[in-house]
Amino acid sequence: MVDATERTPVQALSKRAFNSDHRLSVVAALLDRQCDLSDKQQIVAATGVPSTSVYNELMDLHALGLLLRTRDGHRVVFTVVDGPFWTWCDTLLQQFRTSASETTALRGN
């Protein structure tokens, strides 16, 4: 768990939306296709989220029916199940990014 004073803006939003510090970062990586869904380490690299937390988030998303989990030899492959959750998260992330970008522009950064 991340201390509230140490949360990034994305972690703070994730905590408010999902009561999970890292869910939104993992979801963003999956939506942005920044990584191979069969390679947990790519998700770790794309998000900076600890490996155990990535695994827990993937398993939670699978338990909710939002990811399919299959085996391919020794690899575990996750597949996004299309549905309103992903659309909602994509909209949330786009609004967050737009808001963050506007705030940065207003500050002159």
C-alpha positions, 0 to 999 in steps of 0.5 A, a space after each residue: 500500500 502506498 502512503 497517501 502523501 506519496 501517491 502520484 496523481 494517477 495513484 490517487 485517482 485509482 485509490 478514489 475510483 477503485 480503492 486500489 493504488 495501482 489498478 488504474 496504472 495497470 488498466 492504462 497499460 492494458 488499454 494503451 497496449 504498452 505491453 504484451 498481455 502475456 508478459 507481466 514484466 512488461 506491465 511492470 516496466 510500463 507502469 513502475 508498479 511492483 510485480 506482486 501488485 501487477 499480478 494481484 491486479 491482473 488476478 482481480 480483473 480476471 476474477 471480475 470477468 474483465 480479463 480472460 486467463 489462459 495458459 500457453 505452455 508455461 506462459 499465462 496469457 491475459 486477454 481483455 474482455 470487451 465491455 463497458 468497464 474498459 470504455 469507462 476507464 478509457 474515458 476516465 483516463 482521457 479526461 484525467 490526461 486532458 485535465 493534467 495537461 491543461 493544468 500543466 499548460 496553465 502553470 507554464 510547465 
